[in-house]
Amino acid sequence: MSNTLKHRSTPARPHLGVHILLILGAVVMFSPFIWEMLTSIRSYQDSIAVPPKLFAPIVLDNYAAVFTSTPFGPQLMNSVVMTLLRTLGQVLFCTAAGFAFARLRFPGRNVIFAVLLSALMLPTELLLLSQFQIIQSLGLVNSMAALVLPSVVSAFGVFLMRQFFMQLPEDVLEAARIDGANAFQIFFRIAMPLATNGMLALGILTAIWSWNDLLWPLIVNSDQDKMPLSVGLASLSGQYITNYPVLMAGSLLASIPMLILFIAFQRSMIAGIAAGAVKG
Amino acid sequence: MSLRQTTNEPMTGAASAAPVTARPPSWKRKYALHRGEPLAGFALIAPTVIGLGVFILWPAAQTLFFSFTKQGTFSGYTWIGIQNFVDIFGDPVFYGALINTAVLTGFTIAAVPIAIVCAVLLNTEGLRALTLYRVIYFLPVVTLPTAVGLVWKYLYNGDYGLLNSALAVVGIDGPSWLSDSRFVLVAVSMVAIWSTLGYNIVLLLAGLQSIPKSYYEAAELDGAGKIRTFFTITVPLLTPTTFFVMIISVIGALKTFDLVYLMVGADNPALGSARTILYLFYERGFTQFNGGYAAAIALVTLVIIGVVTLVQFRLQKKWVHYE
């Protein structure tokens, strides 16, 4: 093999083979999205044609139908409010707790932290039964509070933020202490501004996870008007005739907010995932 | 606290900090610096501790308790000892779900090498359009699972689905994927792989970037080819990340619910061949209101996840290289 030779010389098209493989993979990854888009702009008749047509006359009515013939509007609102509240809660509370566990000294700190560690190990899906009973006993079934409450804090968030605060150089905080700043001042004025990257990563991960959450909302909010989009769209497909063009239009609209968030903040998000990996 | 702060106000800057850092501070002095922290500490952790206590730790204890009871339809319970567990281990539906989940998990593990290859390709030095590729491969991870489930349900449709018409081009008469008990689990597994591939690639890419370049330079000097370098340097040095990806993938696969609910669903004749443990848990707990049985399933699932993870940690000594 003339491998060393190949390395030294610069080919006209660098990494052609690599690109071909990656493009093939990208086609597999992306074609469902293209089919989703194409379906969303064709008529119902064209959507069930056998064999399927690659191209069909463009019909834009499906996007209007999403809003007029399904409860998309209210459900979109539910998704937005639920996602915002969960994200705000997690970023605020988990950042505060992460800082306290990483940087403050108080009795029982390590014991409490170890107990929370066990919460991280528990797959929350398996606790749904009891969580549902708690929401039920509070009279909150079919409400925004039911969607938000169990996920307003998370053990993952505390760990992620603790990880960030552990990396802060001790000198900075020590200097502030010697200057007489109290713990709250150190947290709000010194530590938090230095942890914005971590907070951003946590916020994006929480937002995407909340928006996409299916099982909990499915269990707790069965009223059409109280569901987020994840559940609402799924319930449409269960109906007798599946109108795929309208469903695909709805699916596309419902996916777009998080796709935009991801594309805009992909660097922070990927950093957050990598930081989470370090934790494991 | 604010009082202490104002009295200490004049002592600012490096001048006051210097003598303290010059010699190691005594315990007393150090403690004095942390005065007032217990109160602040408790205040800062309070919302999280209360939230996790009420919605994670208490439910964990309650689920354990539920698993030994028969739950009433609306309220009340009777203690029935280990009867739920006896029922589970005599229930062919449970075993079916267990096998389905195991097969799905197997597919997920089998797909890890695909993620490694993609990550290695993406890690090519000086590769153009890296960000674009990464975004495309990652899109399914951030896409609403409901949308993923619906679009694939449409693609898999036996009559007017795109997949079968593509297969027809090469002369294959495709089945009705999602309602044929022979194919439904494969079909769901493929989507599970498709929708997590990007996540694994991102983790593996981070792992690849932490392999020192000097190894590759040495390999090149020794005249090792690309394939050889991949198997003798990349794969072994990537094993810690691969191990982590396996742990995450297996736990994720063992908790599969969304895709089965969205693509297969309750009325499907092939549900028996696609029902996962978590789907069975949902069915028993929330559609058949058999809370005690569902709680017992939750507990058994927790034990399975724990044991599988433990076994993986035990096995890692055999194949994971730490430096």
Interface residues (C-beta under 8 A of the other chain):
Chain A: M1 N3 T4 H7 P14 H15 V18 H19 L21 L22 G25 A26 V28 M29 F30 P32 F33 W35 E36 T39 S47 I48 A49 V50 P51 P52 F93 C94 A96 A97 F99 A100 F101 L104 R105 F106 P107 R109 I112 V115 L116 S118 A119 L122 P123 T124 E125 L126 L127 L128 L129 S130 Q131 F132 Q133 I134 L149 P150 V152 V153 S154 A155 V158 D171 E174 A175 R177 I178 D179 G180 A181 N182 A183 F184 Q185 F187 I208 W211 N212 L214 L215 L218 I219 L229 S230 V231 L233 A234 S237 G238 Y244 L247 M248 S251 L252 A254 S255 M258 L259 L261 F262 I263 Q266 I270 I273 A274 A277 G280
Chain B: M1 S2 R4 Q5 T6 T7 N8 E9 M11 T12 G13 S16 A17 V20 T21 L33 H34 G36 E37 P38 L39 A40 G41 F42 A43 L44 I45 P47 T48 V49 G51 L52 V54 F55 I56 L57 W58 P59 A60 Q62 T63 F66 C118 L121 L122 T124 G126 L127 R128 A129 T131 Y133 R134 V135 I136 Y137 F138 L139 P140 V142 T143 L144 P145 T146 A147 V148 G149 L150 V151 W152 K153 Y154 L155 D159 Y160 G161 L162 S165 A168 W194 L197 G198 Y199 V202 L203 A206 E220 G223 G225 K226 T241 F244 I247 I248 I251 K255 F257 D258 Y261 L262 G265 D267 L278 F281 Y282 G285 F286 G291 A294 A295 A298 L299 T301 L302 I305
